[in-house]
Amino acid sequence: MNASLSSVHHHADLATQSQLKLHIRTVPDWPRPGVQFRDITPLLQNGTAFQQLIRAFVARYEALPTAERPTVVAGVDARGFILGAVIAHELGLGFVPIRKQGKLPFETVVQSYELEYGQASIELHTDAVKPADRVLLIDDLIATGGTLLASVALLRGLGAQVLEAGAIVDLPELGGSEKLLQAGVPLFTLLGFDGH
């Protein structure tokens, strides 16, 4: 593995990909007809697979020179909380939740983004990150990229550097990973699936 991050899309090694893929359930026509929903809950329920998943992320960032490692992990509401908090713990870092609007009690910054049918907003406490922070941004999957791009805007708006966005699954046909790369955000995903 290259010891520094660059604005490209990296994947886990093939052995890790094939092991983890065994624990991703595809649910056809959910939440609407034509969608192939990639359900990560079986992966989280299997202790060995969950450990392998976390080790894949942790090893990536522990291999970096100290000056290039993340200083904080941010997780996107809600499945990004599960992964991000564990990754932060394993790296000995703090964890920052990026929440749906109206869920954080302190002063926040808000970012809206487009959904397929409408708009949504996420928020972050104004003191969640500092300008010197190098943030590892975590979510469960990359689809259209709207939530992650809005998260990047929030973090950058507070002066932090988004070191990399990480996810278990990439759905490249939906274009989110390409949009993130165009925005200058390096990516690390454990595996990709064709289709939606």
Buried (B, 14 or more C-beta within 10 A) or exposed (E): EEEEBEEEBBBBEEEBBEBBBEBBEEEEEEEEEEBBEBBBEEBBEBEEBBEBBBEBBBEBBEEBEEEEBBBBBBBBBEBBBBBBBBBBBBBEBBBBBBBBBEEBEEEBBEBEBEEEEEEBEBBBBEEBBEEEBBBBBBBBBBBBBBBBBBBBBBBBEBEBBBBBBBBBBBBBEBBBBBBBBEBEBBBBBBBBBEEE
